[in-house]
């Protein structure tokens, strides 16, 4: 029997970071390869990105807040938070984050999102997945409930799809790609899922797309094939595509490789072969914990 089609979201992270990310994301939207954008609402190119979203008006894109607590943006950015990821994780797990400042930062980024886009976020996740950390997840969900008591955004679950084992390299051996997604999930996916279930927030059904940003375009295409095979209905594939390399971006080369692969004909054929339909997850997910 022919397997059913599965709806998945393909999300470009860091929308608003710079013009190259915005352009790459929008070109993928126009191709129908992407319908989900995780937005840095205090980044230098967010105002321009939000303008394009407002002018589109087609309803094909769902935009969410990409909560940032680690990136100190350069000229044009407005974030006041200055913490490295390692220090943030240690402080969160030792319950050492300043609660008032944390709540203020979350509220400020939601304000910046709403003011530029004119609407609430369809979903919320975190730059470097900080949204799932202790203290952060509590403050975030409290603020989301306060703002959106009846129309709650869905939340990114970072747990990999059920059965994820990493992907085979060119010589048939595992490439080690299972470790990073499991480490990310171990830093807070279960804790966030418990809170989400108790508060009635929906989540995606497994997340794919995590790797170390190394390798060739062909290596990325090979990973995509494995990720697409693993994703269930309601799953999420994240990417960091950009149409050009921006100066000072440490993963600029990887962004361009991702864009080239995701915009190519081979990826379109892969989606059809795997019976994946790219679509919005808002309204497709149920509240509380999802099956992974």
C-alpha positions, -999 to 999 in steps of 0.1 A, spaced: 0 0 0 12 35 -8 21 54 24 1 85 31 15 120 26 30 136 56 28 174 64 61 188 76 73 223 83 107 234 68 119 263 88 146 288 80 162 299 113 177 334 119 153 353 96 161 390 101 198 384 108 210 400 75 199 406 40 214 374 27 194 352 51 162 372 43 167 369 6 175 332 7 146 324 30 122 344 8 134 327 -24 128 293 -8 93 305 2 85 315 -34 96 280 -45 73 263 -20 103 247 -3 98 267 30 67 280 47 81 287 82 104 314 93 120 317 128 126 355 133 152 373 152 131 403 162 160 424 175 184 417 147 196 443 121 175 431 91 143 422 110 124 454 101 130 447 64 121 411 67 89 419 85 80 444 58 82 416 32 61 394 54 34 421 57 34 428 20 31 391 11 -4 387 25 -8 352 11 -10 334 44 14 308 31 41 317 57 40 312 94 64 335 112 76 328 148 99 343 174 134 329 174 142 339 210 177 351 213 196 352 246 232 346 233 238 369 203 251 404 207 241 419 174 262 446 157 249 479 142 212 479 137 204 453 164 186 461 196 192 432 219 207 441 253 215 405 264 252 396 264 256 360 275 276 332 258 258 299 253 279 279 278 275 305 305 238 308 299 233 270 302 253 269 334 234 298 349 200 283 338 208 249 354 220 265 386 189 287 387 212 317 385 196 338 357 182 371 368 145 365 367 134 401 362 159 408 334 149 375 317 112 384 318 120 419 305 141 405 276 114 380 265 87 407 266 109 431 247 115 406 219 78 397 216 70 434 215 96 439 187 80 410 168 45 423 172 53 460 164 70 452 131 48 424 119 15 436 133 5 402 147 15 376 173 40 348 165 26 316 151 52 297 170 81 303 194 116 286 195 151 297 205 183 307 188 207 280 198 176 263 213 177 285 245 139 285 248 139 250 264 164 257 292 153 258 329 142 293 340 139 304 303 111 280 295 92 289 326 94 326 320 87 322 283 55 301 288 42 324 315 46 354 292 30 336 263 0 326 284 -3 362 296 -3 376 260 -21 349 241 -45 331 264 -68 318 237 -45 316 206 -13 300 218 17 297 195 31 262 191 65 255 206 96 239 191 103 205 204 140 198 198 138 160 203 148 141 172 123 119 154 117 85 169 144 60 158 170 87 148 204 71 146 225 94 125 233 90 89 258 69 70 289 85 54 302 78 19 319 46 32 289 33 50 299 42 85 278 64 108 289 100 105 284 109 142 254 131 134 232 114 161 252 130 190 245 167 185 207 164 181 205 142 212 227 166 232 205 195 223 174 176 232 190 165 265 194 201 275 157 207 279 133 190 255 116 168 281 112 196 306 97 219 280 73 191 268 61 186 303 53 223 307 37 225 272 15 196 280 3 210 313 -4 245 298 -20 233 265 7 243 240 11 222 209 45 211 197 60 197 165 65 159 163 103 156 162 130 179 148 156 172 122 182 193 105 209 195 133 245 189 123 279 206 127 277 228 96 306 210 80 309 191 48 301 196 11 268 203 -6 266 167 -15 271 157 22 243 181 31 220 166 4 228 131 18 218 142 53 186 158 40 176 124 25 180 107 58 162 135 77 132 134 53 129 97 57 127 100 95 102 129 98 67 119 108 35 139 101 38 171 120 76 170 120 100 200 117 131 203 95 153 233 104 178 249 82 200 280 81 199 289 45 212 322 29 216 332 -7 251 347 -2 279 347 24 276 376 47 309 390 62 315 381 98 290 352 98 308 321 112 285 296 93 282 317 61 296 289 39 272 264 53 243 287 48 251 291 11 255 253 7 221 247 23 204 272 1 219 257 -31 207 222 -21 172 233 -8 165 253 -39 177 227 -63 156 202 -83 169 173 -64 153 184 -32 119 188 -49 122 153 -62 131 141 -27 101 157 -11 78 139 -37 96 106 -33 92 108 5 56 119 2 62 151 22 41 182 18 56 214 31 30 233 51 21 254 81 19 234 114 -4 260 131 -38 243 133 -23 209 123 -9 200 158 -29 192 189 -23 207 223 0 191 248 27 165 243 30 151 208 40 117 195 77 117 185 
